[in-house]
Every structure is written in structure tokens, then in C-alpha cells.
Amino acid sequence: MNRFLTIIIFLLISVCSFGQNENQNSGYLKMSETDSLYLIAMEKYTIEIDSFYNKYSQSKQPKTIFIENQDYLSKIPNSINGYQIQKIGLGNRKKIFRENGNELRYVIISPLTLSKGQFSITLTPYSAELKRKNRLYLGLSSWTNVYFEFKNRRLNYEKTENGGI
């Protein structure tokens, strides 16, 4: 009887565990409206990168975008428009910089903001260098603002603007 009871308890725990993992994974894969805005912003940013390098540079464009890891970017996929997206946090920063010769393009993505009736996400690429004692030096050169308009009870892509020093 003890053996039978142990088997039933084990089966119940196993079934509940598998069901919980499936629910967690399906919830993780679903993007909210806000998550999709960050994805749109990243897609527009990759288009801007391509057009800039095609117009002004003869050198080969790196196909990896290093972004600062933030909670609101957790559902950004690992690849967008042919670019690999790699999130950098305190846990992996030293390793990633070492793999890239301690220099790379480091993109900081702002939270969704509302200013003068316009919603926007700003993507700011920095020329980043990790020096001694884990000090990160950032050099600003440009930025990309992706604007959204509130229409039909939704935020829809409106336009992209670039700026620089």
C-alpha cells in the first residue's frame, strides 16, 4: 500500500510540474503591447543601421547588437532582421567585452516615454570600452528615436528620427 501511495504522489507532482512549466513558457513567449513596441523600435533601429552603413561606410557592418539588459527588454528575441541581439548585464559584461577585444557598440534602450503628447523609445548606441578595474567608458555619437501615436486605442508606429553630435 505504501508503494502504491508513493507512486500516486510522485505522478501527481510530476504532472503538476510539467503543467506549470508549460504555462510559464507560453506566458513568456507572448508579448504584451509594450513588449511589441520595443521589438518595433529594435526593428526600426536595425533598418537605420543598415542605411547608415550603406551610405557612409566602406567597412563591414558587425551583425551583433549589444544591448544593456533591462527588465522591460526581457522578451526581445535573440535575432532581429539578421542581427544577433546580445544582452549585457553585470554578470556577463566582462566576458562579452573580453571576447570582443574590450571594445564594442553598446546600445542603451530607454523605457517608453511620453513627452508633449508623443510616445517614444530612444536607442542610444555608444562606443564602449571596458578598461582596467572593470570601468566602462562610453562615447556618444548618435541616437535613434522611434515615435508612436495613440490611435484607435492602440500605440502605432509613427516615425523614426536620428540625431548625432
Summary of the structure (lengths in Angstrom):
residues: 165
radius of gyration: 21.3
end to end distance: 77.4
largest distance: 77.7
contacts: 413
relative contact order: 0.13
helix: 39%
strand: 39%
